[in-house]
Amino acid sequence: MDYETADGSQFSLREIWNEDGGTPDFECTLITAFVDGNAYAGRAERRIEEMDDVDVIQYLEPVPEENIFPVMPKDFTPAPAFHMSDHYLKAPQFTYEDSRPGKTFVADCMYTEAFVLEHLKKHPHPSIVEYYGCVLKGNRITHLCLKRCYCNLAEYAEVGLSEEEQARLLEQVQDGLKHLHSLGLAHNDINPGNICVDSTGNAMIVDFDSCAPLGKTLRKGVGYATNKGRPVSDKKNDYQGFKEIVEFLKKDRKRSSACYPQD
């Protein structure tokens, strides 16, 4: 269960069940949250339906900033003044386990994504989401400032797309992948949720925390290509993801109005 309160605080609640005995037994609810720009996590031995907002907050404890917020390198770009109507602030996604002392996987992934976006900023392409810079708290990156898109391809396809629209969107995604590959990179997590559509109906590739130089061992991502059993960054990962997007768009859907007003 994910929700946002009126003041912009974000909460994520997940119930954990033990099925070892054959019959599912409730164990706990794991909670993560962003409140006033600060990250929190908690564990409650109560069902989600038994808690309100006040109950949830009492279980939260601060997450060590080094777990999820990487230190900002001097040569990275600070984000300019941003407006929520035009910009999207991507926060790190983390679980209760990620909040435990000494865990830096989330911070490492956020640093990787910022590093890739800094490189792409020097080599822009219309089919790759525009990156403006890093939002800071002290000397740590808390958010990545990106161009705001209005929905992802999975949502956009639900309105029903003509064959011409599908072909146009697929060509834009393909062009973006070719650009990445020409830079010696693979995205490694291409799927309908990681393709977004902007206000003019154009497709853009997003979510670069699995993007890596070709041949590099992956810490996350799809990893169809392997080296000695370990997933590696490879064009094959993107080709397979693109193929799945093609199949996804072929599914019959009822034609309706667009999911947002277009210019």
MOWOTA-V820093 format. One record per pair of residues at least 12 apart in sequence whose ideal C-beta (glycine too) atoms are under 7 Angstrom apart, sorted by the first residue. I is the first residue (numbers start at 1). GAP is how many residues later the second one is. Records with the same first field share a line. If there is no record, write none. Layout:
# MOWOTA-V820093
I=GAP ; GAP
This chain:
# MOWOTA-V820093
1=12 ; 47
5=48
9=24 ; 25 ; 26
10=23 ; 24
11=20 ; 22 ; 45
12=20
13=16 ; 18 ; 35
14=15 ; 16
15=14 ; 32 ; 33
16=12 ; 14
26=21
28=15 ; 16 ; 17
29=15 ; 17 ; 18 ; 19
30=13 ; 65 ; 66
31=13 ; 25 ; 28 ; 29
32=62 ; 63 ; 64
33=27
34=57
37=100 ; 105
38=24
39=24 ; 29 ; 55
40=20 ; 21 ; 22 ; 23
41=19 ; 20 ; 22 ; 55 ; 58
42=17 ; 18 ; 19
43=16 ; 53
44=15
63=36
64=37
65=75
66=38 ; 41
67=31 ; 32 ; 36 ; 37 ; 39 ; 40
68=24 ; 26 ; 30 ; 38 ; 39
69=38 ; 71 ; 72 ; 73
70=37 ; 40 ; 41 ; 70 ; 71
71=68 ; 69
72=62 ; 64 ; 67 ; 68 ; 69
76=38 ; 42 ; 58
77=41 ; 44 ; 56 ; 57
78=55 ; 56 ; 58
79=53 ; 54 ; 55 ; 56 ; 66
80=52 ; 53
82=63
86=62
87=45 ; 58 ; 59 ; 60 ; 61
88=58 ; 60 ; 61
89=46 ; 54 ; 56
90=53 ; 54 ; 56
91=51 ; 52
92=14 ; 18
94=12
109=100 ; 111
110=31 ; 99
112=97
113=31 ; 95 ; 96
114=20 ; 27 ; 30
116=92 ; 95
117=14 ; 27 ; 91
123=60
125=51 ; 54
127=45 ; 46 ; 48 ; 49 ; 76 ; 77 ; 78
128=48 ; 51 ; 76 ; 77
129=17 ; 18 ; 67 ; 75 ; 76 ; 77
130=16 ; 17
131=13 ; 15
132=13 ; 14
133=12
149=47 ; 48 ; 49 ; 55
150=47 ; 48 ; 49 ; 110
151=45 ; 46 ; 108 ; 109
152=40 ; 41 ; 43 ; 44
153=39 ; 42 ; 44 ; 50
154=38 ; 39
155=104
156=41 ; 103
157=35 ; 91 ; 92 ; 96
158=95
159=97 ; 98 ; 99 ; 100
160=93 ; 94 ; 95 ; 96
161=88
166=83
169=34
170=76
172=30 ; 31
173=22 ; 30 ; 32 ; 69 ; 72
174=68
176=29
177=61 ; 65
181=54
184=29 ; 30
185=26 ; 27 ; 28 ; 29
186=25 ; 26 ; 28 ; 47 ; 48 ; 49 ; 51 ; 52
187=18 ; 21 ; 23 ; 24 ; 51
188=22 ; 23 ; 24 ; 30 ; 33 ; 34 ; 35 ; 45 ; 49
189=18 ; 21 ; 32 ; 33
190=48 ; 51 ; 52 ; 55
191=50 ; 53
192=53 ; 56
194=12 ; 13
195=50
199=63 ; 64
200=62 ; 63
201=61
212=21
213=20
214=19 ; 20 ; 21
215=17 ; 18
216=16 ; 17
217=13 ; 15
218=13 ; 14 ; 15
221=16
222=15 ; 19
223=14
224=12 ; 13 ; 16
225=12
